[in-house]
Amino acid sequence: MKRFVAAVVAVLFIAVSLFAMPVYAQDNVLDKMSDWAAMRGKKEPEKSMILARRRSERAAKRAEKEMRKQAKKMDQGMKKAFGQ
């Protein structure tokens, strides 16, 4: 019974860390695994290009999400200030 409980706690910890990690890190475990799969079997110049492209796409997506969040916050502030 103790081993079962320990195994369940370990699985829950790993599952939560996989989903919480993108908040704190730029490249999470899932991103690294997908990068590895995309670069598998490629030569070095192509690997670097693939990795750089994928990282820049993720950075652009994060920046766009942050801009939308800030625009929404600013819009709410304007509505509050002007009473609409």
C-alpha positions as CSV (number, residue, x, y, z in Angstrom):
1,M,0.0,0.0,0.0
2,K,2.8,2.4,0.9
3,R,4.5,1.8,-2.5
4,F,1.3,2.4,-4.3
5,V,0.8,5.7,-2.5
6,A,4.4,6.7,-3.2
7,A,4.0,5.9,-6.9
8,V,0.8,7.9,-7.2
9,V,2.4,10.9,-5.5
10,A,5.4,10.6,-7.8
11,V,3.2,10.5,-10.9
12,L,1.1,13.4,-9.7
13,F,4.3,15.4,-9.0
14,I,5.6,14.8,-12.6
15,A,2.2,15.6,-14.2
16,V,1.9,18.9,-12.3
17,S,5.5,19.9,-13.0
18,L,5.0,19.3,-16.8
19,F,2.0,21.7,-16.8
20,A,3.4,24.2,-14.4
21,M,6.8,24.4,-16.0
22,P,5.8,26.6,-19.1
23,V,4.9,29.4,-16.6
24,Y,8.4,29.6,-15.2
25,A,10.7,28.4,-18.0
26,Q,10.9,29.5,-21.6
27,D,11.5,26.0,-23.0
28,N,9.6,23.3,-21.1
29,V,10.1,19.6,-21.2
30,L,7.5,19.1,-24.0
31,D,9.2,21.8,-26.1
32,K,12.6,20.1,-25.7
33,M,11.2,16.7,-26.6
34,S,9.5,18.0,-29.7
35,D,12.7,19.8,-30.7
36,W,14.6,16.6,-30.2
37,A,12.1,14.7,-32.4
38,A,12.2,17.4,-35.1
39,M,16.1,17.4,-35.2
40,R,16.5,13.6,-35.0
41,G,18.6,12.4,-37.9
42,K,19.5,15.8,-39.3
43,K,23.0,17.2,-39.8
44,E,24.4,20.0,-37.8
45,P,23.6,23.1,-39.9
46,E,20.1,22.0,-40.4
47,K,19.7,21.2,-36.7
48,S,20.7,24.8,-35.7
49,M,18.3,26.3,-38.2
50,I,15.4,24.2,-37.0
51,L,16.1,24.9,-33.4
52,A,16.4,28.7,-34.0
53,R,13.2,28.8,-36.0
54,R,11.2,26.8,-33.4
55,R,12.5,29.0,-30.5
56,S,11.8,32.2,-32.4
57,E,8.3,31.0,-33.2
58,R,7.7,30.2,-29.5
59,A,9.1,33.6,-28.4
60,A,6.8,35.4,-30.9
61,K,3.8,33.4,-29.7
62,R,4.6,34.4,-26.1
63,A,5.1,38.0,-27.0
64,E,1.8,38.1,-28.9
65,K,0.0,36.6,-25.9
66,E,1.5,39.1,-23.5
67,M,0.6,42.0,-25.9
68,R,-3.0,40.8,-26.0
69,K,-3.1,40.5,-22.2
70,Q,-1.7,44.0,-21.8
71,A,-4.1,45.4,-24.4
72,K,-7.1,43.9,-22.6
73,K,-5.8,45.3,-19.3
74,M,-5.4,48.7,-20.9
75,D,-8.9,48.5,-22.4
76,Q,-10.4,47.7,-19.1
77,G,-8.6,50.6,-17.5
78,M,-9.9,53.0,-20.2
79,K,-13.4,51.8,-19.6
80,K,-13.1,52.2,-15.9
81,A,-11.6,55.7,-16.3
82,F,-14.1,57.0,-18.8
83,G,-17.1,55.1,-17.5
84,Q,-18.2,53.1,-20.6
